[in-house]
Amino acid sequence: MTTEFVIDFGRGVLELIMLLSLPMLLVGLVIGLMVSVFQATTQIQEMTLQFIPKIICISLVLVVAGPWLLDKLIEYTQNILIHFPDWVRTAEGLATPGLSPAEL
């Protein structure tokens, strides 16, 4: 395995992680901003007021986007398992080079 292969593979994994976590992080950010504005206008400084709406909304997003998230994760895992023998043969010099994790 070459350095470029490992870097491409790691980049692909990080892109998948960011793609899968983005919906929950965005909802948490938006809800947190809305609650912060509400707390600033009403001067209510209750700590649990920050967490309860975030937990509820992030859970709802996870339920709604869960099938899509799971589909992406399964697709990526299947591609890794399908291409793994070719990568091993390429690393041992038994196959023609050219397969890269960027194909995932």
N, C-alpha and C positions, 0 to 999 in steps of 0.2 A: 504494500500500500504506500502510496506517495503522500507527501505532505499536503499537496493540493486536494487529494481525495479526502483526507481527514478534516481539513479546513472546510471543504464543501459540505461534508456530512454534518459537522458541528453547526455550520451556518443554517443548514436545513432544519436541524432539530430546534435551534433557537427561534427560527421563523415560525415553526409550528407551535412552539410554546407561546410565543407572543400572539399568534392568531387565535389560539384557544383561550387565552386569558383576557384578551382585549374586551369582549362583551361585558364580563363581570367588573373589570376595572373601570370601564367607562361609566357603567351604571353606578358604581360606588362613588366615583368622582362627582357625577351630576347630583346624586342624592345628598352627598356630603356638602356640596356647595349650597344646595337649596336649604338644608337644615341649618347651615351656618348663617345664611342670610336671615332665616326665620329667628334664630337665636339672637342675632345682632339687633334685629328690629324690636323684639319683645323683651330683650334683656333677660331671657331665661337661660341660665347656664347649667343645665342638667346634663351630665355626661351620658346617661343612658339614652337621651334623646338623639344622640349621634348614631348609636349602634343599632337600635331596634329597626328604624326604617331601612338602614343599609342591609341588615341581615335579611329582612323580608324581601326587598327588591332584588338583591343578588340571588336569593333562593328562587324567586320567580323567573329571573333570567336564566338561571341554570336549568330549571324545569322546561322552559320554552326552547332554549337553544341546545339542550342536552343531546337530542338526537343528531343534530348537525355536528356538534363537537365530537360525539362518539364516532360518527361516520368518518370525519376527517382523521381521527386517531387510528381507526381500523384500516382505512385506506393507506395511510403512511406505513403502518406496521406490516400490512400485506406486501407493499412494495419492497420494503426492506427484506422480508423473508423470501420473496421471489428472486430478488437480485443478489442475495448474499452468496449463493454458490458461484455466480459469475465473478463477483468481486474477489472471492478466495482464489479462483482459478487465475484471474488476472494478476493477483499478488504473487502467485507462485510461478508465473510466467507460462502457464499452460494454455492461456486463451489470448485472444487479441485484445490489446488495451483499447480503451475508449468508453467503457462504461463508467459513469460517474454518478454520484448521489444527486447531482443536479437534475437527473432524469426523473426523480421522484416528484 
